[in-house]
Amino acid sequence: MLLNSWPVRALITRAARSYGFLDPIGLLARMRGFAQPSEVAEPVELLRAGMLFHARGLINTKAIQNNLDWVWPYWVERQFNPADASFIPRAFSFSHINLTHRNWTAVGLPDVAFYPIVDPRGLVTPLYDGWSLDFWFVPTDPAAEPLFPSRLEDADFRQTLRLDDNNLHVHSTATRSGAIIESEVTLVYEHGELFCRINLHTTGPAGGSLAVALRPYNPEGVSFIDKVSISSDRPGWLVNGRNPVIFNREPSRQLLSVYKDGDVSHRLREAGETGPVEVACPVSMATAVALFPLAGLRNGLLELSIPIYDELDPKKRPAAAAPPAWDVALAPLARLAVSEKRIQSLYDLAVANLVLHTPGDAYPGPYTYKRFWFRDAAFMLNALVTLGDVERTRRALGAFAGRQRRDGYFLSQEGEWDSNGEALWIYHRFGALTGETLPESWLDAVAKGARWIGKKRLPRDSGQPEAGLLPAGFSAEHLGPNDFYYWDDFWAVAGLRCAAVLLRSRESEFAAACSREADEFLSTIEHSFPSGSQRRFPG
């Protein structure tokens, strides 16, 4: 690394001081002084994710704070409101991020790794980390306020996740002053392609309109819209020159706006023609609204379709084979039948979400946490195989060896020393619950993983309290700065014991060695515990 080079470090220090900045090299050194020396101070993956997270937070500070007259997502309307229980003072905050309402909900199909999400007030984000669609009611009375769901109190909004008609649906209902907006969001597979499908039904005072609004944000904050145009060949928009939003009927009016002209929500009652059919915003904060009079919606629902694009190749539609129907995907899993409807629903939806988030790899979340970690995968696959979904678990475990380095380390992030124990444990768990003999390629990975644990341990004869434990590492469970974490050690013991069982018939001597090392490792852990009445470590 260049930062480990003395000339580079000296150059950075001198440049910073010449401009009156704190010395970043010295500051990092002092920060690391709170932690134990470790091989990996900060994992690149977490640094990258953190930088992206707070880069958006910096954009939020400029976009949101100075434009609080815009219609913002639910978390902003609450977190930025001094009268709300969710309010967080932010005068000296480096970045403004969603700290209070991180409970969006995904819809999707089995074996499909694309997840439209819906926030707690019905805001729909069809594409990964993309812009969103909101739905408002605009009364004709100029004295009456439009219905903006993100500003409603809890009593005026209901939202449910349902698994019926062989699909997952998020159903939202917003109510105020006699106006009702109902939306239902699903992911559908039609003609070999995936679409986010939104059905809308509205009632309200005569003469009012349903507004479909294109918003340059999502539940994490700003998501840029550079350009939006009104489609010429069918009702709808083209966003950023590549993403269509398709309406099943023509709106009566459409309004487009750029940042310097303010939020399009300020122009809902503006008289005159529609205006430009395309706008390009130099600040990438374009907004749009399509108005549908209630009188024209009496004959049926307003339906929106948004084609799904792959976040890794955003200019192309993903190639999607026909996914299994939900009833087929859930058939192998254990069912619960109880008289309490709420408990029944919670169980059924939990099982469906487990299937939803294991399309191949196991993802702990549909958006910010749509990443692979062995830690999450072990727990999720344990639940999956316990419920009886052997094939889906086998498929996910089949990818584990591909993530193993040649030295035996199961790598999801550098500096995580718990991953090998977790991988070996879930391999064993699969074999124990299914009664199957693991494939040779899996057993090869098990043997390599067990050897890595033995080699990774610190010297047993150093005389230090951490002798024989795994090295200091960062805490993925946010337990504190880099240190010696028993979490890693206990997982390693479990992994060695599981390896001993799995390898007994193939490599009996090595299996016995794994068993002995597991016992010795556990004894080492116990001997490392502080003694005395305080039973605490220094520091």
C-alpha positions in Angstrom: 0.0 0.0 0.0 1.3 3.5 -0.8 0.2 4.8 2.6 2.8 2.4 4.2 5.5 4.2 2.3 7.3 6.8 4.5 7.8 9.3 1.7 4.1 9.2 0.8 3.1 9.6 4.4 5.4 12.5 4.9 4.1 14.2 1.7 0.5 13.8 2.8 1.3 15.2 6.3 3.1 18.2 4.9 0.4 19.0 2.3 -2.3 18.8 4.9 -0.5 21.1 7.4 0.4 23.6 4.7 -3.3 24.1 4.1 -4.2 24.2 7.8 -5.8 20.7 8.0 -5.3 18.2 10.7 -2.6 15.6 9.8 -4.7 12.7 8.5 -1.8 10.2 9.0 -1.4 11.2 12.6 -5.1 11.1 13.1 -5.4 7.6 11.7 -2.5 6.5 13.9 -4.3 7.8 17.0 -7.5 6.2 16.0 -5.8 2.8 15.6 -4.3 3.3 19.0 -7.7 2.3 20.4 -7.5 -1.0 18.7 -5.2 -4.0 18.9 -2.7 -4.3 16.0 -4.2 -6.5 13.3 -3.5 -7.7 9.8 -6.5 -5.8 8.4 -7.2 -2.5 10.0 -10.2 -1.6 8.0 -11.7 -4.0 5.4 -11.8 -2.6 1.9 -15.4 -3.7 1.5 -16.6 -1.9 4.5 -14.5 1.2 3.6 -16.0 1.2 0.2 -19.6 0.7 1.5 -19.0 3.4 4.2 -17.7 5.9 1.7 -20.6 5.4 -0.6 -23.0 5.6 2.3 -21.6 8.9 3.6 -21.0 10.3 0.1 -24.8 10.1 -0.3 -25.1 11.6 3.1 -23.1 14.6 2.0 -25.3 15.0 -1.0 -28.3 14.8 1.3 -26.9 17.7 3.4 -27.0 20.0 0.3 -30.2 18.6 -1.3 -32.5 18.2 1.7 -31.6 20.7 4.3 -32.0 23.7 2.0 -35.1 22.4 0.3 -37.4 21.4 3.1 -40.4 22.7 1.1 -40.0 19.7 -1.2 -42.0 16.5 -0.6 -39.4 14.2 0.9 -39.5 10.5 1.8 -41.0 9.4 5.2 -37.7 9.2 7.0 -36.8 12.8 6.1 -40.2 14.2 6.9 -39.8 12.6 10.4 -36.1 12.9 11.1 -35.8 16.5 10.0 -39.0 17.6 12.0 -38.1 19.1 15.4 -41.7 18.3 16.6 -41.3 14.6 15.8 -40.0 11.9 18.2 -37.6 10.9 15.4 -35.9 14.3 15.2 -32.1 14.3 15.2 -30.3 17.6 15.6 -27.9 17.9 12.6 -26.2 21.3 12.8 -22.7 19.8 12.9 -23.4 16.5 11.3 -20.8 15.5 8.7 -23.6 13.8 6.6 -27.3 13.4 6.8 -28.3 9.8 6.6 -31.4 7.7 7.5 -30.9 6.8 11.1 -34.5 6.3 12.2 -36.8 4.6 9.7 -34.8 1.8 8.1 -37.7 -0.6 7.7 -38.5 -0.9 4.0 -40.1 -4.0 2.6 -39.1 -6.0 -0.5 -41.3 -7.8 -3.0 -40.0 -10.4 -5.4 -40.1 -13.9 -6.9 -38.3 -17.1 -5.9 -34.8 -17.5 -7.4 -34.8 -13.9 -8.6 -32.2 -11.5 -7.2 -34.0 -8.3 -8.0 -36.0 -6.6 -5.2 -38.3 -3.6 -5.6 -38.7 -2.0 -2.2 -41.5 -0.1 -0.5 -40.9 2.4 2.3 -43.2 2.8 5.4 -45.4 5.3 3.5 -45.7 3.5 0.2 -42.8 5.1 -1.7 -41.8 2.5 -4.3 -38.1 2.1 -5.5 -38.4 -0.3 -8.4 -34.6 -0.6 -9.2 -31.7 -1.2 -6.9 -30.5 2.0 -5.4 -32.5 4.0 -7.8 -35.1 6.7 -8.0 -38.7 6.2 -6.7 -42.3 6.7 -7.4 -44.8 8.3 -5.0 -48.6 8.7 -5.3 -50.5 11.8 -4.2 -54.1 13.0 -4.3 -54.6 16.6 -5.6 -58.0 18.1 -4.8 -59.5 20.8 -7.0 -60.2 23.1 -4.0 -57.2 25.5 -3.9 -57.6 25.8 -0.1 -57.3 22.0 0.4 -53.9 20.5 0.9 -52.8 17.6 -1.4 -52.5 14.2 0.2 -48.8 13.5 0.5 -48.4 10.0 2.2 -44.9 10.7 3.6 -46.4 13.5 5.8 -49.3 11.4 7.2 -49.6 10.4 10.8 -49.6 6.7 11.6 -53.4 6.7 12.2 -53.9 7.7 8.6 -51.8 5.1 6.9 -51.9 1.3 6.8 -49.5 -1.1 5.1 -49.5 -4.9 4.9 -47.3 -7.5 3.3 -49.3 -10.4 1.9 -48.5 -13.7 0.1 -51.6 -14.4 -1.9 -52.6 -15.0 -5.6 -49.2 -16.8 -5.7 -47.2 -13.6 -5.2 -45.8 -11.3 -2.6 -47.7 -8.0 -2.4 -47.2 -4.8 -0.4 -50.5 -3.1 0.0 -50.6 0.5 1.2 -53.6 2.7 2.1 -53.3 6.4 2.7 -56.3 8.4 4.0 -56.9 12.1 4.6 -59.9 14.5 4.3 -62.1 12.0 2.4 -59.3 11.0 -0.1 -58.0 7.5 -0.2 -55.0 6.2 -2.2 -54.5 2.4 -2.3 -51.4 0.9 -3.9 -50.3 -2.7 -4.4 -46.8 -3.5 -5.4 -45.5 -6.8 -6.8 -42.7 -8.2 -9.0 -44.1 -10.1 -12.1 -42.6 -12.2 -14.8 -44.2 -11.7 -18.2 -43.0 -12.7 -21.7 -39.6 -13.6 -20.4 -39.0 -10.3 -18.6 -39.3 -8.9 -15.1 -41.4 -5.9 -14.2 -42.2 -4.0 -11.0 -46.0 -3.8 -11.2 -48.0 -1.1 -9.2 -51.8 -1.1 -9.2 -53.4 2.1 -7.9 -57.0 2.8 -6.8 -58.2 6.2 -5.6 -61.3 7.7 -4.2 -61.8 11.3 -3.1 -63.7 14.6 -3.5 -65.1 15.1 -7.0 -62.8 16.7 -9.5 -59.6 15.6 -7.8 -56.7 13.8 -9.4 -54.3 11.0 -8.6 -50.7 12.1 -9.1 -48.0 9.7 -10.0 -44.8 11.4 -9.0 -41.2 10.6 -10.1 -38.8 11.4 -7.2 -35.0 11.7 -7.1 -34.5 9.8 -3.9 -35.1 6.5 -2.1 -35.1 5.3 1.5 -31.3 6.1 1.9 -31.5 9.6 0.4 -30.9 11.3 -2.9 -30.8 9.1 -6.1 -30.0 11.2 -9.1 -32.4 11.8 -12.1 -30.4 13.6 -14.8 -33.1 13.5 -17.5 -36.8 12.6 -17.9 -38.9 12.6 -21.0 -42.5 11.9 -21.8 -42.7 8.8 -24.0 -43.9 9.4 -27.5 -44.9 5.8 -28.4 -46.9 4.9 -25.2 -48.1 6.5 -22.0 -45.3 7.0 -19.6 -41.8 8.3 -19.1 -38.2 7.5 -20.0 -36.0 8.2 -17.0 -32.2 8.9 -17.4 -32.5 7.9 -21.1 -32.9 4.2 -20.4 -35.5 3.3 -17.7 -39.2 3.3 -18.8 -42.2 3.9 -16.5 -45.2 2.6 -18.4 -48.8 3.7 -17.7 -51.8 1.7 -18.8 -53.7 4.9 -19.7 -53.0 8.4 -20.8 -52.8 11.1 -18.0 -54.6 14.3 -18.5 -51.5 16.4 -17.8 -47.8 15.9 -17.2 -45.4 18.3 -15.6 -41.6 18.1 -15.6 -39.3 20.2 -13.5 -35.6 20.7 -12.9 -33.9 21.7 -9.6 -33.6 25.5 -10.3 -37.4 25.6 -10.9 -38.2 23.8 -7.6 -40.1 20.6 -6.8 -42.8 19.7 -9.3 -45.1 19.4 -6.2 -45.3 23.2 -6.2 -46.9 23.2 -9.6 -49.7 20.7 -9.2 -52.4 23.3 -9.7 -50.5 25.3 -12.3 -52.8 26.4 -15.2 -51.8 26.0 -18.8 -50.3 23.4 -21.1 -48.2 20.5 -20.1 -45.0 22.2 -20.9 -41.8 20.6 -22.2 -41.8 16.9 -23.1 -38.2 16.5 -21.9 -36.0 18.1 -19.3 -32.3 17.7 -18.4 -31.3 18.8 -14.9 -27.6 19.9 -14.4 -28.0 19.1 -10.7 -29.5 15.7 -11.4 -32.6 16.5 -9.3 -35.3 16.3 -12.0 -38.9 15.6 -10.9 -42.1 14.7 -12.8 -45.8 14.2 -12.2 -48.6 12.7 -14.2 -52.1 13.6 -13.3 -55.1 11.3 -13.7 -58.5 12.7 -12.9 -60.7 10.5 -10.7 -63.5 10.5 -13.3 -61.2 8.7 -15.7 -60.3 6.0 -13.2 -63.8 4.8 -12.5 -63.5 2.2 -15.2 -60.5 0.4 -13.6 -57.2 0.5 -11.9 -54.3 2.6 -12.9 -51.5 0.2 -13.6 -47.8 1.1 -13.7 -45.1 -1.2 -15.1 -41.4 -0.6 -14.6 -39.0 -3.0 -16.4 -36.3 -4.4 -14.1 -32.6 -3.7 -15.0 -29.5 -5.3 -13.5 -27.7 -3.0 -11.2 -24.4 -4.5 -12.3 -25.2 -3.7 -16.0 -27.8 -0.9 -15.8 -28.2 -0.5 -19.6 -29.4 -4.1 -20.2 -32.4 -6.1 -19.2 -31.4 -9.2 -17.1 -31.8 -12.5 -18.8 -34.4 -14.2 -16.6 -35.6 -17.8 -16.9 -39.1 -18.4 -15.7 -38.9 -18.5 -11.9 -40.8 -21.2 -9.9 -44.2 -20.1 -8.6 -44.4 -19.3 -5.0 -46.5 -22.3 -4.1 -44.0 -24.6 -5.8 -41.0 -22.9 -4.1 -42.6 -23.1 -0.7 -43.8 -26.7 -1.1 -40.8 -28.4 0.5 -40.7 -26.1 3.6 -42.4 -27.0 6.9 -45.8 -25.5 7.4 -47.4 -24.1 10.5 -51.1 -24.2 11.2 -52.3 -22.2 14.2 -55.6 -20.5 15.0 -54.0 -17.1 15.7 -54.0 -15.3 12.4 -51.3 -12.9 13.2 -48.9 -15.7 14.3 -49.8 -17.6 11.2 -49.1 -14.6 8.9 -45.8 -13.8 10.6 -44.6 -17.4 10.2 -45.7 -17.7 6.5 -44.1 -14.3 5.6 -40.9 -15.1 7.4 -40.6 -18.4 5.5 -41.3 -16.6 2.2 -38.7 -13.9 2.9 -36.1 -16.5 3.7 -36.8 -18.1 0.2 -36.9 -14.6 -1.3 -33.4 -13.7 0.0 -31.7 -16.9 -1.1 -31.9 -16.7 -4.9 -28.5 -18.3 -5.1 -26.3 -16.6 -2.6 -27.8 -15.7 0.7 -28.5 -12.0 1.2 -29.4 -10.6 4.6 -31.3 -7.7 3.0 -32.8 -6.5 -0.3 -31.0 -3.2 -0.5 -28.2 -1.9 1.7 -27.4 -5.4 3.0 -27.6 -7.1 -0.4 -24.2 -8.5 0.1 -22.7 -11.9 0.9 -21.3 -12.7 4.3 -20.6 -16.2 5.6 -21.9 -15.1 9.0 -25.4 -14.3 7.6 -25.4 -17.2 5.2 -24.7 -19.7 8.0 -27.7 -18.6 10.0 -30.0 -18.2 7.0 -29.1 -21.6 5.5 -29.5 -23.3 8.9 -33.1 -22.0 9.0 -33.7 -23.0 5.4 -32.4 -26.6 5.7 -34.2 -27.0 9.1 -37.5 -26.0 7.4 -36.8 -28.7 4.8 -35.6 -26.8 1.7 -32.7 -29.2 1.0 -32.2 -28.3 -2.7 -32.0 -24.5 -2.1 -29.6 -25.0 0.7 -27.5 -27.4 -1.4 -27.3 -24.8 -4.2 -26.1 -22.1 -1.9 -23.5 -24.3 -0.2 -22.2 -25.4 -3.6 -20.9 -21.8 -4.0 -18.9 -21.8 -0.8 -15.8 -23.5 -2.1 -15.6 -20.9 -4.9 -15.2 -18.2 -2.2 -12.4 -20.1 -0.4 -8.8 -19.0 -1.0 -6.1 -21.5 -1.7 -4.8 -21.3 1.8 -8.2 -22.5 3.1 -9.6 -19.1 4.2 -13.4 -18.7 3.5 -13.3 -15.1 2.4 -16.3 -12.8 2.4 -14.3 -9.8 3.8 -10.6 -9.6 4.8 -10.0 -9.6 8.5 -13.1 -11.7 9.5 -11.8 -14.7 11.5 -15.2 -16.2 12.2 -16.0 -17.2 8.6 -14.2 -20.5 8.6 -15.9 -21.8 11.7 -19.3 -20.8 10.3 -18.7 -22.4 6.9 -17.6 -25.7 8.5 -20.5 -25.6 10.9 -23.2 -25.2 8.2 -21.6 -27.9 6.0 -21.9 -30.3 9.0 -25.4 -29.1 9.8 -26.5 -29.8 6.2 -25.1 -33.3 6.4 -26.5 -34.0 9.8 -30.1 -32.9 8.9 -30.2 -34.5 5.5 -28.2 -37.7 6.2 -26.3 -37.1 3.0 -22.6 -37.7 2.4 -21.1 -34.4 1.3 -19.5 -34.2 -2.2 -15.8 -34.7 -2.4 -15.3 -31.1 -3.4 -17.1 -29.9 -0.3 -15.0 -32.2 1.9 -11.8 -30.8 0.3 -13.0 -27.4 1.3 -13.7 -28.6 4.8 -10.2 -30.0 5.2 -8.6 -26.9 3.8 -10.7 -24.7 6.1 -9.9 -26.7 9.2 -6.1 -26.5 8.4 -6.4 -22.8 8.0 -7.8 -22.4 11.5 -4.9 -24.3 13.0 -2.3 -22.2 11.1 -4.1 -18.9 11.9 -3.9 -19.3 15.6 -1.4 -17.2 17.5 1.7 -19.0 19.0 0.7 -20.9 22.1 3.9 -20.2 24.0 4.1 -16.4 23.7 3.1 -15.9 27.4 0.5 -13.3 26.3 -3.2 -13.4 27.4 -4.1 -14.0 23.7 -1.7 -16.9 23.2 -3.3 -19.6 21.1 -6.3 -17.6 20.1 -7.1 -16.2 16.7 -5.5 -12.9 15.8 -7.0 -9.5 16.5 -9.5 -8.5 13.9 -12.3 -6.1 13.2 -15.7 -6.8 14.8 -18.3 -7.4 12.1 -20.8 -7.5 14.9 -19.9 -4.0 15.9 -18.6 -5.0 19.3 -15.8 -2.5 19.3 -12.5 -1.6 17.6 -10.1 -4.2 16.3 -9.4 -6.7 19.1 -9.3 -10.3 20.1 -12.9 -11.5 19.9 -14.0 -14.7 21.5 -16.8 -14.8 18.9 -14.2 -15.8 16.3 -12.6 -18.4 18.7 -15.8 -20.1 19.6 -16.8 -20.4 16.0 -13.4 -21.9 15.2 -13.8 -24.5 17.9 -17.2 -25.4 16.5 -15.7 -25.6 13.0 -13.0 -27.9 14.1 -15.4 -30.2 15.8 -17.6 -30.3 12.7 -14.6 -31.0 10.5 -13.7 -33.9 12.7 -17.1 -35.5 12.1 -17.3 -34.8 8.4 -13.7 -36.1 7.7 -13.8 -39.1 10.0 -14.4 -41.7 7.2 -12.2 -40.0 4.7 -9.2 -38.8 6.7 -9.4 -40.5 10.0 -6.0 -39.3 11.4 -6.6 -35.7 10.4 -10.2 -35.9 11.8 -8.8 -37.1 15.1 -6.3 -34.2 15.0 -9.2 -31.7 14.4 -11.0 -33.2 17.4 -8.0 -32.9 19.7 -7.3 -29.4 18.5 -10.9 -28.3 19.2 -10.6 -29.6 22.8 -7.2 -27.9 23.2 -8.5 -24.7 21.6 -11.5 -24.6 24.0 -9.1 -25.1 27.0 -7.0 -22.3 25.7 -10.0 -20.0 25.5 -11.0 -20.9 29.1 -7.5 -20.3 30.4 -7.4 -16.9 28.7 -10.3 -15.6 30.8 -9.4 -13.1 33.5 -9.6 -14.4 37.0 -10.5 -12.7 40.2 -13.6 -10.9 41.4 -13.6 -8.3 38.6 -13.1 -10.8 35.7 -12.3 -8.0 33.3 -9.6 -7.3 30.7 -7.4 -4.3 31.0 -8.3 -1.2 28.9 
